[in-house]
Each structure stands twice: as C-alpha cells, then as structure tokens.
Amino acid sequence: MLAEYEERAENWANTVGARFGLAKIAALRGQRREATDGFTEVLAELRATLGEDGPWTLATRFELANLKARFGNPAEALAEHEAVLAARTRVLGHGHPDTATSRTAPTECGR
C-alpha cells in the first residue's frame, strides 16, 4: 500500500512539475495567456495540496508576478513580489537562493 501511495505522489509531482515547465516556456515565448492560465491552474492545485507556503506554491506565485511585471501591471507585480519575498524569508530563510532571487525582483517592477 505504501509503495502505491508513493508512486501516486511521485506521478503527481512529475505532472505538476511538467505543467509548471510548460507554463514557464510559454512565458519565455511571450505567450501571455497560455503562461498565465498554466501558472494559475498549477497554483490552485499547489495551494490545495501543499498549502500557501509550499516552496512550489511560492515559486508559482513568483512566476505569476513576473508575468504581471512583464505585461504591464507593475503595481500588482510589486505587491505580489513583496508578499512572496516575505513568505520565502519566513519559510526558506534569508540565505536561501529563492529568497535572494525574490529580493531582486522588485527592482524589475520599477522600485
């Protein structure tokens, strides 16, 4: 029974990771709608499964904030980046690479 559960959990993680990757590729290609839809769907699933402070949840929120900054909504992007930075600092610690990335993100929003 444990092996079956672990296999399902691994498949879920691989599937969510693949969907995150596809959304990231869409963002890099400038496909705003596809990227936003992909990240939004992944975010809903991650929030339900891992919670608001899960590292993958925070990474997905970070990517959505980047999309907002890139496609003309810097005020919302800045607010979201600041929220992600606070959560990453609390959850991952000040020295974590993801936290460091979040510290530089507000400058891309015009701050």
N, CA, C and O atoms as a printed pandas DataFrame, in Angstrom:
     atom_number atom_name residue_name chain_id  residue_number  x_coord  y_coord  z_coord
0              1         N          MET        A               1    0.811   -1.188    0.000
1              2        CA          MET        A               1    0.000    0.000    0.000
2              3         C          MET        A               1    0.860    1.260    0.000
3              4         O          MET        A               1    0.558    2.210   -0.722
4              5         N          LEU        A               2    1.923    1.281    0.797
5              6        CA          LEU        A               2    2.809    2.436    0.857
6              7         C          LEU        A               2    3.466    2.686   -0.499
7              8         O          LEU        A               2    3.571    3.833   -0.935
8              9         N          ALA        A               3    3.903    1.632   -1.159
9             10        CA          ALA        A               3    4.538    1.782   -2.469
10            11         C          ALA        A               3    3.572    2.398   -3.478
11            12         O          ALA        A               3    3.970    3.239   -4.284
12            13         N          GLU        A               4    2.306    1.984   -3.436
13            14        CA          GLU        A               4    1.303    2.544   -4.349
14            15         C          GLU        A               4    1.093    4.030   -4.068
15            16         O          GLU        A               4    0.983    4.827   -5.000
16            17         N          TYR        A               5    1.036    4.404   -2.799
17            18        CA          TYR        A               5    0.872    5.801   -2.420
18            19         C          TYR        A               5    2.075    6.620   -2.892
19            20         O          TYR        A               5    1.911    7.692   -3.474
20            21         N          GLU        A               6    3.281    6.110   -2.639
21            22        CA          GLU        A               6    4.489    6.826   -3.041
22            23         C          GLU        A               6    4.557    6.994   -4.551
23            24         O          GLU        A               6    4.995    8.035   -5.041
24            25         N          GLU        A               7    4.128    5.979   -5.293
25            26        CA          GLU        A               7    4.123    6.079   -6.754
26            27         C          GLU        A               7    3.151    7.164   -7.217
27            28         O          GLU        A               7    3.476    7.947   -8.109
28            29         N          ARG        A               8    1.967    7.212   -6.619
29            30        CA          ARG        A               8    0.993    8.254   -6.970
30            31         C          ARG        A               8    1.543    9.638   -6.646
31            32         O          ARG        A               8    1.390   10.563   -7.443
32            33         N          ALA        A               9    2.174    9.792   -5.498
33            34        CA          ALA        A               9    2.739   11.084   -5.099
34            35         C          ALA        A               9    3.838   11.503   -6.070
35            36         O          ALA        A               9    3.929   12.673   -6.443
36            37         N          GLU        A              10    4.676   10.545   -6.480
37            38        CA          GLU        A              10    5.742   10.850   -7.436
38            39         C          GLU        A              10    5.154   11.243   -8.785
39            40         O          GLU        A              10    5.626   12.194   -9.409
40            41         N          ASN        A              11    4.135   10.529   -9.243
41            42        CA          ASN        A              11    3.487   10.875  -10.510
42            43         C          ASN        A              11    2.856   12.257  -10.444
43            44         O          ASN        A              11    2.946   13.026  -11.401
44            45         N          TRP        A              12    2.219   12.579   -9.321
45            46        CA          TRP        A              12    1.615   13.894   -9.152
46            47         C          TRP        A              12    2.685   14.976   -9.242
47            48         O          TRP        A              12    2.512   15.969   -9.948
48            49         N          ALA        A              13    3.793   14.782   -8.524
49            50        CA          ALA        A              13    4.868   15.772   -8.541
50            51         C          ALA        A              13    5.437   15.937   -9.947
51            52         O          ALA        A              13    5.704   17.061  -10.372
52            53         N          ASN        A              14    5.625   14.856  -10.665
53            54        CA          ASN        A              14    6.134   14.938  -12.030
54            55         C          ASN        A              14    5.156   15.669  -12.944
55            56         O          ASN        A              14    5.569   16.470  -13.782
56            57         N          THR        A              15    3.876   15.397  -12.787
57            58        CA          THR        A              15    2.859   16.038  -13.616
58            59         C          THR        A              15    2.794   17.536  -13.340
59            60         O          THR        A              15    2.769   18.338  -14.274
60            61         N          VAL        A              16    2.767   17.914  -12.073
61            62        CA          VAL        A              16    2.722   19.334  -11.723
62            63         C          VAL        A              16    4.003   20.030  -12.190
63            64         O          VAL        A              16    3.956   21.149  -12.699
64            65         N          GLY        A              17    5.129   19.369  -12.016
65            66        CA          GLY        A              17    6.399   19.938  -12.467
66            67         C          GLY        A              17    6.423   20.150  -13.976
67            68         O          GLY        A              17    6.933   21.162  -14.458
68            69         N          ALA        A              18    5.874   19.203  -14.713
69            70        CA          ALA        A              18    5.816   19.338  -16.172
70            71         C          ALA        A              18    4.902   20.480  -16.580
71            72         O          ALA        A              18    5.228   21.246  -17.487
72            73         N          ARG        A              19    3.759   20.601  -15.915
73            74        CA          ARG        A              19    2.826   21.690  -16.234
74            75         C          ARG        A              19    3.434   23.050  -15.887
75            76         O          ARG        A              19    3.231   24.022  -16.614
76            77         N          PHE        A              20    4.171   23.122  -14.788
77            78        CA          PHE        A              20    4.882   24.349  -14.427
78            79         C          PHE        A              20    5.894   24.687  -15.521
79            80         O          PHE        A              20    5.996   25.836  -15.948
80            81         N          GLY        A              21    6.637   23.679  -15.968
81            82        CA          GLY        A              21    7.634   23.888  -17.019
82            83         C          GLY        A              21    7.016   24.376  -18.321
83            84         O          GLY        A              21    7.581   25.247  -18.983
84            85         N          LEU        A              22    5.869   23.831  -18.695
85            86        CA          LEU        A              22    5.189   24.278  -19.912
86            87         C          LEU        A              22    4.737   25.733  -19.786
87            88         O          LEU        A              22    4.832   26.501  -20.744
88            89         N          ALA        A              23    4.248   26.106  -18.609
89            90        CA          ALA        A              23    3.845   27.496  -18.395
90            91         C          ALA        A              23    5.061   28.417  -18.467
91            92         O          ALA        A              23    4.974   29.521  -19.005
92            93         N          LYS        A              24    6.180   27.971  -17.932
93            94        CA          LYS        A              24    7.416   28.764  -17.969
94            95         C          LYS        A              24    7.878   28.957  -19.412
95            96         O          LYS        A              24    8.297   30.052  -19.788
96            97         N          ILE        A              25    7.805   27.910  -20.211
97            98        CA          ILE        A              25    8.177   28.019  -21.626
98            99         C          ILE        A              25    7.251   29.001  -22.345
99           100         O          ILE        A              25    7.710   29.822  -23.138
100          101         N          ALA        A              26    5.961   28.915  -22.069
101          102        CA          ALA        A              26    5.013   29.853  -22.677
102          103         C          ALA        A              26    5.371   31.290  -22.295
103          104         O          ALA        A              26    5.306   32.190  -23.133
104          105         N          ALA        A              27    5.748   31.507  -21.041
105          106        CA          ALA        A              27    6.134   32.850  -20.595
106          107         C          ALA        A              27    7.374   33.329  -21.339
107          108         O          ALA        A              27    7.436   34.479  -21.775
108          109         N          LEU        A              28    8.351   32.454  -21.483
109          110        CA          LEU        A              28    9.584   32.826  -22.188
110          111         C          LEU        A              28    9.325   33.148  -23.656
111          112         O          LEU        A              28   10.045   33.947  -24.256
112          113         N          ARG        A              29    8.314   32.538  -24.226
113          114        CA          ARG        A              29    7.948   32.783  -25.624
114          115         C          ARG        A              29    7.017   33.980  -25.792
115          116         O          ARG        A              29    6.650   34.337  -26.911
116          117         N          GLY        A              30    6.639   34.593  -24.677
117          118        CA          GLY        A              30    5.753   35.741  -24.738
118          119         C          GLY        A              30    4.294   35.382  -24.915
119          120         O          GLY        A              30    3.484   36.228  -25.295
120          121         N          GLN        A              31    3.954   34.144  -24.646
121          122        CA          GLN        A              31    2.572   33.682  -24.762
122          123         C          GLN        A              31    1.868   33.937  -23.430
123          124         O          GLN        A              31    1.730   33.052  -22.586
124          125         N          ARG        A              32    1.439   35.163  -23.285
125          126        CA          ARG        A              32    0.890   35.637  -22.008
126          127         C          ARG        A              32   -0.282   34.795  -21.519
127          128         O          ARG        A              32   -0.277   34.329  -20.380
128          129         N          ARG        A              33   -1.274   34.598  -22.360
129          130        CA          ARG        A              33   -2.491   33.881  -21.963
130          131         C          ARG        A              33   -2.167   32.449  -21.537
131          132         O          ARG        A              33   -2.629   31.996  -20.489
132          133         N          GLU        A              34   -1.382   31.739  -22.336
133          134        CA          GLU        A              34   -1.049   30.355  -22.032
134          135         C          GLU        A              34   -0.252   30.256  -20.731
135          136         O          GLU        A              34   -0.493   29.372  -19.908
136          137         N          ALA        A              35    0.695   31.171  -20.560
137          138        CA          ALA        A              35    1.519   31.157  -19.352
138          139         C          ALA        A              35    0.673   31.459  -18.115
139          140         O          ALA        A              35    0.769   30.767  -17.102
140          141         N          THR        A              36   -0.149   32.492  -18.208
141          142        CA          THR        A              36   -0.987   32.866  -17.073
142          143         C          THR        A              36   -1.954   31.746  -16.716
143          144         O          THR        A              36   -2.105   31.399  -15.544
144          145         N          ASP        A              37   -2.605   31.186  -17.720
145          146        CA          ASP        A              37   -3.537   30.082  -17.465
146          147         C          ASP        A              37   -2.816   28.886  -16.843
147          148         O          ASP        A              37   -3.307   28.292  -15.883
148          149         N          GLY        A              38   -1.657   28.537  -17.389
149          150        CA          GLY        A              38   -0.905   27.392  -16.878
150          151         C          GLY        A              38   -0.475   27.581  -15.435
151          152         O          GLY        A              38   -0.683   26.704  -14.597
152          153         N          PHE        A              39    0.132   28.743  -15.142
153          154        CA          PHE        A              39    0.564   29.000  -13.766
154          155         C          PHE        A              39   -0.616   29.089  -12.805
155          156         O          PHE        A              39   -0.521   28.631  -11.667
156          157         N          THR        A              40   -1.724   29.671  -13.251
157          158        CA          THR        A              40   -2.901   29.801  -12.391
158          159         C          THR        A              40   -3.471   28.434  -12.032
159          160         O          THR        A              40   -3.848   28.203  -10.883
160          161         N          GLU        A              41   -3.535   27.532  -12.997
161          162        CA          GLU        A              41   -4.027   26.180  -12.731
162          163         C          GLU        A              41   -3.098   25.430  -11.779
163          164         O          GLU        A              41   -3.553   24.777  -10.840
164          165         N          VAL        A              42   -1.803   25.531  -12.030
165          166        CA          VAL        A              42   -0.828   24.864  -11.160
166          167         C          VAL        A              42   -0.909   25.446   -9.753
167          168         O          VAL        A              42   -0.861   24.706   -8.771
168          169         N          LEU        A              43   -1.032   26.765   -9.651
169          170        CA          LEU        A              43   -1.096   27.413   -8.340
170          171         C          LEU        A              43   -2.286   26.920   -7.529
171          172         O          LEU        A              43   -2.148   26.645   -6.337
172          173         N          ALA        A              44   -3.441   26.805   -8.152
173          174        CA          ALA        A              44   -4.628   26.324   -7.434
174          175         C          ALA        A              44   -4.391   24.922   -6.888
175          176         O          ALA        A              44   -4.752   24.628   -5.749
176          177         N          GLU        A              45   -3.796   24.071   -7.682
177          178        CA          GLU        A              45   -3.529   22.699   -7.240
178          179         C          GLU        A              45   -2.488   22.665   -6.124
179          180         O          GLU        A              45   -2.636   21.916   -5.158
180          181         N          LEU        A              46   -1.438   23.473   -6.254
181          182        CA          LEU        A              46   -0.400   23.508   -5.228
182          183         C          LEU        A              46   -0.936   24.049   -3.902
183          184         O          LEU        A              46   -0.614   23.523   -2.836
184          185         N          ARG        A              47   -1.745   25.092   -3.972
185          186        CA          ARG        A              47   -2.334   25.638   -2.739
186          187         C          ARG        A              47   -3.176   24.582   -2.031
187          188         O          ARG        A              47   -3.120   24.450   -0.808
188          189         N          ALA        A              48   -3.954   23.835   -2.805
189          190        CA          ALA        A              48   -4.831   22.814   -2.228
190          191         C          ALA        A              48   -4.039   21.642   -1.656
191          192         O          ALA        A              48   -4.456   21.031   -0.673
192          193         N          THR        A              49   -2.909   21.331   -2.262
193          194        CA          THR        A              49   -2.141   20.152   -1.863
194          195         C          THR        A              49   -1.022   20.474   -0.881
195          196         O          THR        A              49   -0.871   19.791    0.133
196          197         N          LEU        A              50   -0.237   21.507   -1.173
197          198        CA          LEU        A              50    0.939   21.813   -0.367
198          199         C          LEU        A              50    0.753   22.999    0.571
199          200         O          LEU        A              50    1.552   23.201    1.486
200          201         N          GLY        A              51   -0.295   23.781    0.346
201          202        CA          GLY        A              51   -0.537   24.951    1.178
202          203         C          GLY        A              51    0.055   26.214    0.588
203          204         O          GLY        A              51    0.785   26.186   -0.403
204          205         N          GLU        A              52   -0.278   27.312    1.221
205          206        CA          GLU        A              52    0.119   28.636    0.729
206          207         C          GLU        A              52    1.628   28.859    0.798
207          208         O          GLU        A              52    2.175   29.604   -0.015
208          209         N          ASP        A              53    2.306   28.227    1.752
209          210        CA          ASP        A              53    3.736   28.465    1.947
210          211         C          ASP        A              53    4.638   27.380    1.381
211          212         O          ASP        A              53    5.838   27.374    1.655
212          213         N          GLY        A              54    4.084   26.464    0.599
213          214        CA          GLY        A              54    4.930   25.444   -0.014
214          215         C          GLY        A              54    5.908   26.080   -0.986
215          216         O          GLY        A              54    5.533   27.008   -1.703
216          217         N          PRO        A              55    7.141   25.615   -1.032
217          218        CA          PRO        A              55    8.123   26.211   -1.941
218          219         C          PRO        A              55    7.661   26.241   -3.406
219          220         O          PRO        A              55    7.931   27.219   -4.103
220          221         N          TRP        A              56    6.984   25.216   -3.882
221          222        CA          TRP        A              56    6.479   25.220   -5.261
222          223         C          TRP        A              56    5.372   26.251   -5.413
223          224         O          TRP        A              56    5.272   26.923   -6.440
224          225         N          THR        A              57    4.538   26.370   -4.380
225          226        CA          THR        A              57    3.474   27.373   -4.403
226          227         C          THR        A              57    4.089   28.764   -4.530
227          228         O          THR        A              57    3.634   29.582   -5.330
228          229         N          LEU        A              58    5.120   29.022   -3.741
229          230        CA          LEU        A              58    5.777   30.322   -3.781
230          231         C          LEU        A              58    6.479   30.550   -5.122
231          232         O          LEU        A              58    6.477   31.669   -5.636
232          233         N          ALA        A              59    7.070   29.516   -5.686
233          234        CA          ALA        A              59    7.714   29.653   -6.997
234          235         C          ALA        A              59    6.692   30.008   -8.073
235          236         O          ALA        A              59    6.979   30.805   -8.967
236          237         N          THR        A              60    5.521   29.426   -7.990
237          238        CA          THR        A              60    4.477   29.698   -8.970
238          239         C          THR        A              60    3.945   31.115   -8.802
239          240         O          THR        A              60    3.700   31.804   -9.791
240          241         N          ARG        A              61    3.766   31.551   -7.577
241          242        CA          ARG        A              61    3.351   32.939   -7.333
242          243         C          ARG        A              61    4.400   33.910   -7.865
243          244         O          ARG        A              61    4.057   34.952   -8.423
244          245         N          PHE        A              62    5.662   33.574   -7.696
245          246        CA          PHE        A              62    6.765   34.397   -8.204
246          247         C          PHE        A              62    6.672   34.533   -9.723
247          248         O          PHE        A              62    6.819   35.628  -10.266
248          249         N          GLU        A              63    6.429   33.424  -10.397
249          250        CA          GLU        A              63    6.330   33.449  -11.862
250          251         C          GLU        A              63    5.127   34.263  -12.329
251          252         O          GLU        A              63    5.218   34.986  -13.322
252          253         N          LEU        A              64    4.012   34.155  -11.631
253          254        CA          LEU        A              64    2.839   34.965  -11.979
254          255         C          LEU        A              64    3.127   36.454  -11.783
255          256         O          LEU        A              64    2.687   37.281  -12.582
256          257         N          ALA        A              65    3.858   36.796  -10.732
257          258        CA          ALA        A              65    4.238   38.197  -10.510
258          259         C          ALA        A              65    5.141   38.683  -11.636
259          260         O          ALA        A              65    5.011   39.820  -12.091
260          261         N          ASN        A              66    6.055   37.827  -12.086
261          262        CA          ASN        A              66    6.916   38.195  -13.209
262          263         C          ASN        A              66    6.094   38.482  -14.461
263          264         O          ASN        A              66    6.393   39.421  -15.199
264          265         N          LEU        A              67    5.071   37.686  -14.700
265          266        CA          LEU        A              67    4.203   37.923  -15.857
266          267         C          LEU        A              67    3.504   39.272  -15.743
267          268         O          LEU        A              67    3.407   40.009  -16.724
268          269         N          LYS        A              68    3.022   39.595  -14.556
269          270        CA          LYS        A              68    2.359   40.885  -14.358
270          271         C          LYS        A              68    3.329   42.031  -14.627
271          272         O          LYS        A              68    2.958   43.027  -15.248
272          273         N          ALA        A              69    4.562   41.894  -14.165
273          274        CA          ALA        A              69    5.558   42.937  -14.401
274          275         C          ALA        A              69    5.873   43.064  -15.888
275          276         O          ALA        A              69    5.987   44.169  -16.418
276          277         N          ARG        A              70    6.009   41.941  -16.539
277          278        CA          ARG        A              70    6.387   41.922  -17.955
278          279         C          ARG        A              70    5.280   42.452  -18.859
279          280         O          ARG        A              70    5.557   43.082  -19.880
280          281         N          PHE        A              71    4.036   42.199  -18.488
281          282        CA          PHE        A              71    2.925   42.545  -19.364
282          283         C          PHE        A              71    2.099   43.717  -18.842
283          284         O          PHE        A              71    0.892   43.782  -19.076
284          285         N          GLY        A              72    2.749   44.646  -18.134
285          286        CA          GLY        A              72    2.126   45.926  -17.885
286          287         C          GLY        A              72    1.327   46.133  -16.634
287          288         O          GLY        A              72    0.464   47.011  -16.606
288          289         N          ASN        A              73    1.571   45.363  -15.588
289          290        CA          ASN        A              73    0.877   45.613  -14.336
290          291         C          ASN        A              73    1.899   45.666  -13.191
291          292         O          ASN        A              73    1.882   44.819  -12.298
292          293         N          PRO        A              74    2.790   46.670  -13.226
293          294        CA          PRO        A              74    3.880   46.707  -12.249
294          295         C          PRO        A              74    3.433   46.869  -10.802
295          296         O          PRO        A              74    4.091   46.350   -9.901
296          297         N          ALA        A              75    2.337   47.573  -10.557
297          298        CA          ALA        A              75    1.884   47.763   -9.173
298          299         C          ALA        A              75    1.467   46.432   -8.549
299          300         O          ALA        A              75    1.852   46.125   -7.420
300          301         N          GLU        A              76    0.680   45.643   -9.285
301          302        CA          GLU        A              76    0.286   44.315   -8.775
302          303         C          GLU        A              76    1.492   43.399   -8.663
303          304         O          GLU        A              76    1.614   42.631   -7.709
304          305         N          ALA        A              77    2.382   43.486   -9.642
305          306        CA          ALA        A              77    3.588   42.647   -9.618
306          307         C          ALA        A              77    4.431   42.955   -8.387
307          308         O          ALA        A              77    4.914   42.045   -7.712
308          309         N          LEU        A              78    4.603   44.231   -8.101
309          310        CA          LEU        A              78    5.406   44.625   -6.939
310          311         C          LEU        A              78    4.786   44.105   -5.645
311          312         O          LEU        A              78    5.488   43.561   -4.793
312          313         N          ALA        A              79    3.479   44.271   -5.498
313          314        CA          ALA        A              79    2.800   43.790   -4.284
314          315         C          ALA        A              79    2.967   42.277   -4.132
315          316         O          ALA        A              79    3.221   41.783   -3.033
316          317         N          GLU        A              80    2.825   41.552   -5.232
317          318        CA          GLU        A              80    2.963   40.086   -5.159
318          319         C          GLU        A              80    4.409   39.675   -4.878
319          320         O          GLU        A              80    4.649   38.766   -4.083
320          321         N          HIS        A              81    5.380   40.341   -5.527
321          322        CA          HIS        A              81    6.785   40.016   -5.249
322          323         C          HIS        A              81    7.134   40.280   -3.783
323          324         O          HIS        A              81    7.866   39.504   -3.171
324          325         N          GLU        A              82    6.617   41.361   -3.226
325          326        CA          GLU        A              82    6.893   41.650   -1.819
326          327         C          GLU        A              82    6.274   40.593   -0.902
327          328         O          GLU        A              82    6.872   40.213    0.104
328          329         N          ALA        A              83    5.081   40.123   -1.250
329          330        CA          ALA        A              83    4.438   39.068   -0.459
330          331         C          ALA        A              83    5.214   37.755   -0.563
331          332         O          ALA        A              83    5.391   37.053    0.433
332          333         N          VAL        A              84    5.669   37.431   -1.756
333          334        CA          VAL        A              84    6.460   36.203   -1.943
334          335         C          VAL        A              84    7.783   36.311   -1.189
335          336         O          VAL        A              84    8.215   35.347   -0.559
336          337         N          LEU        A              85    8.428   37.474   -1.248
337          338        CA          LEU        A              85    9.682   37.660   -0.512
338          339         C          LEU        A              85    9.465   37.449    0.986
339          340         O          LEU        A              85   10.262   36.767    1.632
340          341         N          ALA        A              86    8.417   38.014    1.536
341          342        CA          ALA        A              86    8.141   37.838    2.972
342          343         C          ALA        A              86    7.921   36.361    3.298
343          344         O          ALA        A              86    8.439   35.864    4.298
344          345         N          ALA        A              87    7.169   35.669    2.474
345          346        CA          ALA        A              87    6.901   34.249    2.715
346          347         C          ALA        A              87    8.168   33.418    2.558
347          348         O          ALA        A              87    8.438   32.543    3.379
348          349         N          ARG        A              88    8.942   33.681    1.517
349          350        CA          ARG        A              88   10.185   32.915    1.323
350          351         C          ARG        A              88   11.169   33.153    2.458
351          352         O          ARG        A              88   11.843   32.221    2.897
352          353         N          THR        A              89   11.258   34.377    2.933
353          354        CA          THR        A              89   12.157   34.669    4.051
354          355         C          THR        A              89   11.721   33.886    5.284
355          356         O          THR        A              89   12.553   33.311    5.985
356          357         N          ARG        A              90   10.429   33.865    5.543
357          358        CA          ARG        A              90    9.887   33.149    6.703
358          359         C          ARG        A              90   10.058   31.632    6.569
359          360         O          ARG        A              90   10.436   30.957    7.526
360          361         N          VAL        A              91    9.776   31.105    5.374
361          362        CA          VAL        A              91    9.754   29.655    5.175
362          363         C          VAL        A              91   11.141   29.092    4.854
363          364         O          VAL        A              91   11.540   28.072    5.417
364          365         N          LEU        A              92   11.868   29.742    3.964
365          366        CA          LEU        A              92   13.136   29.206    3.470
366          367         C          LEU        A              92   14.360   29.799    4.164
367          368         O          LEU        A              92   15.432   29.195    4.164
368          369         N          GLY        A              93   14.198   30.971    4.750
369          370        CA          GLY        A              93   15.318   31.633    5.403
370          371         C          GLY        A              93   15.926   32.710    4.516
371          372         O          GLY        A              93   15.771   32.708    3.295
372          373         N          HIS        A              94   16.617   33.618    5.169
373          374        CA          HIS        A              94   17.192   34.781    4.482
374          375         C          HIS        A              94   18.241   34.398    3.437
375          376         O          HIS        A              94   18.350   35.056    2.402
376          377         N          GLY        A              95   19.010   33.346    3.697
377          378        CA          GLY        A              95   20.110   32.983    2.816
378          379         C          GLY        A              95   19.765   32.040    1.676
379          380         O          GLY        A              95   20.637   31.718    0.868
380          381         N          HIS        A              96   18.539   31.596    1.588
381          382        CA          HIS        A              96   18.156   30.638    0.533
382          383         C          HIS        A              96   18.217   31.316   -0.836
383          384         O          HIS        A              96   17.865   32.490   -0.954
384          385         N          PRO        A              97   18.658   30.598   -1.871
385          386        CA          PRO        A              97   18.744   31.183   -3.225
386          387         C          PRO        A              97   17.409   31.724   -3.752
387          388         O          PRO        A              97   17.390   32.750   -4.433
388          389         N          ASP        A              98   16.303   31.055   -3.449
389          390        CA          ASP        A              98   14.999   31.560   -3.901
390          391         C          ASP        A              98   14.655   32.879   -3.208
391          392         O          ASP        A              98   14.059   33.767   -3.817
392          393         N          THR        A              99   15.029   33.002   -1.950
393          394        CA          THR        A              99   14.794   34.250   -1.218
394          395         C          THR        A              99   15.640   35.357   -1.831
395          396         O          THR        A              99   15.169   36.482   -2.000
396          397         N          ALA        A             100   16.877   35.045   -2.161
397          398        CA          ALA        A             100   17.751   36.040   -2.798
398          399         C          ALA        A             100   17.171   36.505   -4.131
399          400         O          ALA        A             100   17.213   37.694   -4.447
400          401         N          THR        A             101   16.635   35.580   -4.903
401          402        CA          THR        A             101   16.004   35.932   -6.177
402          403         C          THR        A             101   14.825   36.859   -5.935
403          404         O          THR        A             101   14.631   37.819   -6.680
404          405         N          SER        A             102   14.043   36.586   -4.912
405          406        CA          SER        A             102   12.895   37.428   -4.591
406          407         C          SER        A             102   13.312   38.828   -4.137
407          408         O          SER        A             102   12.583   39.795   -4.354
408          409         N          ARG        A             103   14.484   38.935   -3.509
409          410        CA          ARG        A             103   14.940   40.259   -3.071
410          411         C          ARG        A             103   15.239   41.171   -4.260
411          412         O          ARG        A             103   15.092   42.388   -4.149
412          413         N          THR        A             104   15.652   40.613   -5.384
413          414        CA          THR        A             104   15.985   41.440   -6.549
414          415         C          THR        A             104   14.790   41.697   -7.460
415          416         O          THR        A             104   14.844   42.595   -8.301
416          417         N          ALA        A             105   13.727   40.939   -7.314
417          418        CA          ALA        A             105   12.577   41.058   -8.218
418          419         C          ALA        A             105   11.895   42.432   -8.186
419          420         O          ALA        A             105   11.508   42.921   -9.248
420          421         N          PRO        A             106   11.729   43.078   -7.028
421          422        CA          PRO        A             106   11.051   44.381   -7.050
422          423         C          PRO        A             106   11.720   45.433   -7.927
423          424         O          PRO        A             106   11.044   46.341   -8.409
424          425         N          THR        A             107   13.018   45.337   -8.144
425          426        CA          THR        A             107   13.700   46.306   -8.998
426          427         C          THR        A             107   13.206   46.208  -10.441
427          428         O          THR        A             107   13.239   47.189  -11.183
428          429         N          GLU        A             108   12.750   45.019  -10.831
429          430        CA          GLU        A             108   12.213   44.823  -12.177
430          431         C          GLU        A             108   10.820   45.412  -12.315
431          432         O          GLU        A             108   10.299   45.528  -13.424
432          433         N          CYS        A             109   10.219   45.783  -11.201
433          434        CA          CYS        A             109    8.870   46.363  -11.216
434          435         C          CYS        A             109    8.932   47.885  -11.106
435          436         O          CYS        A             109    7.908   48.546  -10.929
436          437         N          GLY        A             110   10.131   48.427  -11.210
437          438        CA          GLY        A             110   10.289   49.871  -11.152
438          439         C          GLY        A             110   10.521   50.416   -9.763
439          440         O          GLY        A             110   10.411   51.621   -9.535
440          441         N          ARG        A             111   10.839   49.545   -8.843
441          442        CA          ARG        A             111   11.095   50.001   -7.462
442          443         C          ARG        A             111   12.550   50.200   -7.225
443          444         O          ARG        A             111   12.950   50.580   -6.124
